């Protein structure tokens, strides 16, 4: 088993106590951190998919907290889901994409069968 598990994560960083109803500037700061991390990530409407070695994923989320606090945010809450698997290799950067592609293939078969 690898010493550092490959992690496929989804996290939602929630800045609190900013006095502003928009969190876009804070989320942009986190995205800047992720860009520098070198990890595979994709922002979506309510969070970010992030994948790579467990320790690097954890560090990147930590670094997002630090960067958003440094911009003046007094409190941050973060919801995190992390999946790992050891029954097969996950090519780097392919964890989330593979899951989506697999479901799309099943739905395409459904459509083809219905035609």
C-alpha positions as a Markdown table, in Angstrom:
| # | Residue | x | y | z |
|---|---|---|---|---|
| 1 | Unk | 0.0 | 0.0 | 0.0 |
| 2 | Unk | 1.4 | 3.5 | -0.8 |
| 3 | Unk | 2.7 | 5.5 | 2.0 |
| 4 | Unk | 0.6 | 8.5 | 1.0 |
| 5 | Unk | -2.9 | 7.7 | -0.2 |
| 6 | Unk | -4.2 | 9.3 | -3.3 |
| 7 | Unk | -7.1 | 11.5 | -2.2 |
| 8 | Unk | -10.0 | 12.7 | -4.2 |
| 9 | Unk | -11.6 | 15.5 | -2.2 |
| 10 | Unk | -14.5 | 18.0 | -2.4 |
| 11 | Unk | -14.4 | 20.9 | 0.0 |
| 12 | Unk | -16.4 | 24.0 | 0.6 |
| 13 | Unk | -14.6 | 26.8 | 2.4 |
| 14 | Unk | -17.0 | 29.2 | 4.1 |
| 15 | Unk | -15.6 | 32.6 | 5.2 |
| 16 | Unk | -17.5 | 34.0 | 8.2 |
| 17 | Unk | -17.7 | 37.3 | 10.0 |
| 18 | Unk | -16.6 | 39.3 | 6.9 |
| 19 | Unk | -19.5 | 41.8 | 7.0 |
| 20 | Unk | -20.2 | 41.1 | 3.4 |
| 21 | Unk | -22.7 | 38.8 | 1.9 |
| 22 | Unk | -20.4 | 37.9 | -1.1 |
| 23 | Unk | -17.5 | 35.5 | -0.5 |
| 24 | Unk | -16.2 | 35.7 | -4.1 |
| 25 | Unk | -13.0 | 37.6 | -3.2 |
| 26 | Unk | -12.2 | 35.1 | -0.4 |
| 27 | Unk | -12.8 | 32.1 | -2.7 |
| 28 | Unk | -10.6 | 33.7 | -5.4 |
| 29 | Unk | -7.8 | 33.9 | -2.9 |
| 30 | Unk | -8.2 | 30.1 | -2.1 |
| 31 | Unk | -8.2 | 29.4 | -5.9 |
| 32 | Unk | -4.9 | 31.3 | -6.2 |
| 33 | Unk | -3.4 | 29.0 | -3.5 |
| 34 | Unk | -4.6 | 25.9 | -5.3 |
| 35 | Unk | -3.2 | 27.1 | -8.5 |
| 36 | Unk | 0.2 | 27.4 | -6.9 |
| 37 | Unk | -0.1 | 23.9 | -5.2 |
| 38 | Unk | 0.3 | 22.1 | -8.5 |
| 39 | Unk | -2.6 | 19.8 | -7.6 |
| 40 | Unk | -5.5 | 19.0 | -9.9 |
| 41 | Unk | -8.6 | 21.0 | -8.9 |
| 42 | Unk | -11.8 | 22.3 | -10.3 |
| 43 | Unk | -14.1 | 24.9 | -8.7 |
| 44 | Unk | -17.8 | 24.4 | -8.9 |
| 45 | Unk | -20.8 | 26.5 | -7.6 |
| 46 | Unk | -20.6 | 25.2 | -4.0 |
| 47 | Unk | -17.0 | 24.2 | -3.6 |
| 48 | Unk | -13.9 | 22.7 | -5.2 |
| 49 | Unk | -12.8 | 19.3 | -6.2 |
| 50 | Unk | -9.2 | 18.7 | -5.4 |
| 51 | Unk | -7.0 | 15.6 | -5.8 |
| 52 | Unk | -3.5 | 14.4 | -5.2 |
| 53 | Unk | -1.5 | 12.8 | -2.4 |
| 54 | Unk | -3.4 | 13.0 | 0.9 |
| 55 | Unk | -0.7 | 15.1 | 2.6 |
| 56 | Unk | -0.7 | 17.6 | -0.2 |
| 57 | Unk | -4.5 | 17.9 | -0.4 |
| 58 | Unk | -4.6 | 18.5 | 3.3 |
| 59 | Unk | -1.8 | 21.0 | 3.1 |
| 60 | Unk | -3.5 | 22.9 | 0.3 |
| 61 | Unk | -6.8 | 23.2 | 2.3 |
| 62 | Unk | -4.7 | 24.4 | 5.3 |
| 63 | Unk | -3.0 | 26.9 | 3.0 |
| 64 | Unk | -6.4 | 28.2 | 1.8 |
| 65 | Unk | -7.4 | 28.8 | 5.4 |
| 66 | Unk | -4.2 | 30.7 | 6.1 |
| 67 | Unk | -4.5 | 32.8 | 3.0 |
| 68 | Unk | -8.1 | 33.7 | 3.6 |
| 69 | Unk | -7.4 | 34.5 | 7.2 |
| 70 | Unk | -4.5 | 36.7 | 6.0 |
| 71 | Unk | -7.1 | 38.7 | 3.9 |
| 72 | Unk | -8.9 | 39.6 | 7.2 |
| 73 | Unk | -11.5 | 36.9 | 7.6 |
| 74 | Unk | -11.8 | 36.2 | 11.3 |
| 75 | Unk | -13.5 | 32.8 | 11.0 |
| 76 | Unk | -13.7 | 30.0 | 8.4 |
| 77 | Unk | -15.7 | 26.8 | 8.4 |
| 78 | Unk | -14.9 | 24.1 | 5.9 |
| 79 | Unk | -16.8 | 21.1 | 4.9 |
| 80 | Unk | -14.6 | 18.3 | 3.5 |
| 81 | Unk | -15.3 | 15.0 | 1.9 |
| 82 | Unk | -12.3 | 12.8 | 1.0 |
| 83 | Unk | -12.3 | 9.5 | -0.8 |
| 84 | Unk | -9.5 | 7.1 | -1.3 |
| 85 | Unk | -9.2 | 3.7 | -2.9 |
| 86 | Unk | -6.5 | 1.0 | -2.9 |
| 87 | Unk | -8.3 | -1.6 | -5.1 |
| 88 | Unk | -7.0 | 0.0 | -8.3 |
| 89 | Unk | -4.6 | 2.8 | -9.4 |
| 90 | Unk | -6.1 | 6.2 | -9.9 |
| 91 | Unk | -4.1 | 8.2 | -12.5 |
| 92 | Unk | -3.1 | 11.5 | -11.1 |
| 93 | Unk | -5.7 | 14.1 | -11.9 |
| 94 | Unk | -8.2 | 11.5 | -13.1 |
| 95 | Unk | -10.1 | 10.7 | -10.0 |
| 96 | Unk | -13.1 | 13.1 | -10.3 |
| 97 | Unk | -13.1 | 13.0 | -14.1 |
| 98 | Unk | -13.2 | 9.2 | -14.2 |
| 99 | Unk | -16.2 | 9.1 | -11.8 |
| 100 | Unk | -18.2 | 11.6 | -14.0 |
| 101 | Unk | -17.2 | 9.9 | -17.2 |
| 102 | Unk | -18.4 | 6.5 | -15.9 |
| 103 | Unk | -21.8 | 7.9 | -15.1 |
| 104 | Unk | -22.1 | 9.6 | -18.4 |
| 105 | Unk | -21.3 | 6.4 | -20.2 |
| 106 | Unk | -24.1 | 4.6 | -18.3 |
| 107 | Unk | -26.5 | 7.4 | -19.2 |
| 108 | Unk | -25.4 | 7.3 | -22.9 |
| 109 | Unk | -26.2 | 3.5 | -23.0 |
| 110 | Unk | -29.7 | 4.3 | -21.5 |
| 111 | Unk | -30.3 | 6.8 | -24.2 |
| 112 | Unk | -29.1 | 4.5 | -26.9 |
| 113 | Unk | -31.3 | 1.7 | -25.6 |
| 114 | Unk | -34.3 | 4.0 | -25.5 |
| 115 | Unk | -33.9 | 5.1 | -29.2 |
